[in-house]
Amino acid sequence: MGLIVEEELDLNRMLLYIKGGSIIPRKDTARRSSYAMKYDPYTLIVAFDSVGKAEGELYIDDGDSYEYSDNQAYSRIKFQATSDFSKQILSLSLSVTGDSSRLSVEQLRANRVILVHSKGKIEITTELNLSRDWLYEIQF
């Protein structure tokens, strides 16, 4: 049987349900067009499952040309996270496929990580470069 949630809402508040085990990259700055958001940093929402793991994926191309098709000028970024909340450590790994050399550094950065787990939410401000593989440990 599914979980039933009753919540009082109004026009100023909206609920978002995220499945445990997901990592969702998003851009938080409100802009008038997607072109204006091109260089805004990403926020990673990491929603852990019951065993403290999460994964997600992000596709980025230049947004202007057909280079993604003609020359495979894009990045496909895979995120994986594990957590040890008892030690307050998050391990976030990143693997990149595709040719991100035509994308600027500004297009490939994240500046916030929001950790969501059964005990609440933690927000971490950090600078992450999404253009190469890495393993990042965050102490919170």
N, C-alpha and C positions, 0 to 999 in steps of 0.2 A: 504494500500500500504506500502511496506517495505521501510526501510531507504536505500538510495543509497550513498555509500561512495567511492570517488575516491581518491586514495593515490598512490604517486609515490614510488616504492620500488626498492631496489637493493639487491645484495647478502649478504650484511652486516646487513640488517634490515628485520624483519618479524613482521607482525601484528598479534595480538591475540585479538579476540573478546570474551568478557565475558558477559553472559546474566545478566542483573540486577537482584538482589535478590539471587545471588550465593556466596558461600564461597568455595574457592578452596585451599586446602592444597597442598603445593609442596615443594620439596627439591631443593635448588638453587645451591648448590656446584656441579660443573662438576666433575664427577668421571669416571673411566674406566669401572666400573661394578656396578650393583645394590647392591651387597654384600658390596662394599666399602662405599656405601652411608648409610649403616644400622644405624649408630649412628649420622648422620648429622641431625641438627634441621630442623623443618618445618618452612616455611613461610606461613602465612594465607593471601590470597587475598580476601578481603571482598568487593564485588561489590554490592552496595545498589540499591534497586529498587526505584521507584518514591516516595514511602512513607517512605523510610529510614529503610527497613528491608532486611535481607539476611539470608540464611541458607545453610548448606552443611554437608557432611558426609565424614569420613575417616575410612578405615579398616586397622588395623595393626596386623600382627602376627610375630612370631620370624624369619620367612624367611628361616628357616633351616629344620624344621621337619614337621611331620604330627600331631603335638599336637593341631593345630587349629581344626582338624577334630575329633581326638580321644578324646581329653579332653577339647575342646572348649577354647583353650589357645589363645585368640585373644582379641582385643578391637575393638569395633565399636563406633566411637566417632561422636556425632551429635553436630554441631555448630549452634547457632542462634545469630544473632546480630541485634541490633536496634541502631539508631543514632538520636541524636538531634544536628544537625550541628549549630543551632543558639546558643546553650550553649556549643558547642565543647565537647560533651560527647558521648562516644561509650560504650554501654553495650554489652558484649560478654559473652554468657553462653555456657556451655558445659555439655553434659550428656554422660556418658560412659556405654556401655553394654558389656557383655562378661567378661572373666577373664583375666585381664591384669597383674596378679601377676607374671607371668612367663616372662614378658617383662621388660627390664631394663629401668631405669629412662632416660638414654640417648636416647632410642628409642622413648620416649614419651615426647618430649619437642619441643617447638616452640620458636623462638627468634625474629621473626619480624611479624608485622601485617601491611599490606598495605591496606589502605582504598581508595576505588575508588567510586566517586560519580559524579554527574553532574557538579560540580564546579571544579573538578580536582582530584589530588591524594595526599594522605598524608601517609608517612611511619613512623611507630612507632617501635622502638627497645625495646623489653621487653623479660623477661623470663617467659614462660608459661608452666606449667606442665599439660600434657594431660592425666594423669593417673586417675584422679578423677573428679567428678562433681564440677563445680564452677561457680560463676558469677563474672565477672571481669569488672570493669569500667575503661576506659582509658580516661584521659583528654588530649586533643590535642589542 
